[in-house]
Amino acid sequence: MPETHTLIIGASHAGAQAAVSLRQAGYEGRITLLGEETVPPYHRPPLSKDYLSGNKVESEILLRPAESYAEANIDLRLGVRAGAIDRKAKTVQTIDGDHIAYDHLVLATGARIRHLPIPGADSVHVHYLRDTKDVDAIRARVKPGKRAVIIGGGYIGLETAASLRKRGMDVTLLEAQPRILQRVTSEQMSDFYRRVHTEEGVEIIEDCMASKIAASDDQLTVTTSCGGRYDAHLVVIGIGVIPNTELAEFAGLEIGDGIKVNAYCQTSDPTIYAIGDVSHHYNPLYERHVRLESVPNATEQAKVVAAHIVGTLKPYSALPWFWSDQFDLKLQIAGLSEGFDEILVRGDPDGSRSFAAYYFKGARLLAVDAVNAPRDFMVAKMALSKGKTLDKTKLSGPDADLKSAVV
């Protein structure tokens, strides 16, 4: 049998896992992994946490040792950007002009930062947070006692605010929506995180847009639509990401909110797969198409693709789950809460730092947000993964037997 070649574009969680999973599944063909960055694949969640706070250095956040790719006969090419896909010839042209032939192509192109379209947002001292270079630039500006302004009150913005606050900076966070985390969670969670961040010294201003950033020497001034002016030594913008679908789109692949794929992560071209943050896939547990920005999703989709390439049909059906670390808070999320009509809360979100919010639609459990509540997270995650729900009457009280609530 002639040797086959699997080309993976994107040295991300998804791309690196796909390469490793192929070898673990017994794939004996060639594997080439292209990465735009010059750093071997690394964990991205620590960027806004331990890496930004200085608790970890670059070598400590690598997904696996750099030499392990060569040991597994994986051709890892860093600093290489793909420019175009020729589906008829089954080749990928890089920006440098190289043409790489493939039998199977895996797109793990991820997402890029969404830029803020206001005057001054391109100033040298205004930063976004997406890769190690971004965080290195931010860390160089961190000075205890100086002020940082964070624009964007999603999880990345809040995690960044927590990390900078722990490093001694005064922090103001601006959110354009009426409440922080509005796009991703409930009012109860927004209220809780607003309270904790305020207790930790973060100034949170909601329903207020940044309209201009002025730079003068080493000083920045952020002007808002509410008439406020905030002087800062550092400005970090975190207002979401955009999936990198251009390669797929120009190649004529079907696009939705990302690159559309089937149950095996195949695109509209069966020899091309899409995984990770860029993948718009059908989730059978929630009976709809979703695009997820999470490490577990990237990992599981990579395993599905590796299995499919070696001839094992393993449709993607994983439960979405996520996490966020801020101050002394460990948030663990299982499931997708969109469409809920009732929330049941275990614990005291108004006076403590440990509770769980269960999201239901009728009698069906959709999701749980568990803050410093690992038992709640694990029981709900198990129930959701098995298509079960929880008896609402058995969720009350801190000593409730959660396992007996599974129905």
Buried (B, 14 or more C-beta within 10 A) or exposed (E): EEEBBBBBBBBBBBBBBBBBBBBBBEBEBBBBBBBBBEBBBBBBBBBBBBBBBEEBEEEEBBBBEBEBBEEBEBBBEBEBEBBBBEEEEBBBBBEEEEEBEBBBBBBBBBBBBBEBEBEBBEEEBBBBBBBBEBBEBBBEBBEEEBBBBBBBBBBBBBBBBBBBBBBEBBBBBBBBBEBBBBEBBBEBBBBBBBBBBEEBEBBBBBEBBBBBBBBEEEEBBBBBBEEBEBBBBBBBBBBEBBBBBBBBEEBEBEBBEBBBBBBBBBBBBEEBBBBBBBBBBBBEBBEEBBBBBBBBBBBBBBBBBBBBBBEEEBEBEBBBBBBBBBBEBBBBBBBBBEEBEEBBBBBEBEEEBBBBBBBBBEEBBBBBBBBBBEEBBBBBBBBBBEEBBBEBEBBEEEEBEBEEBBE
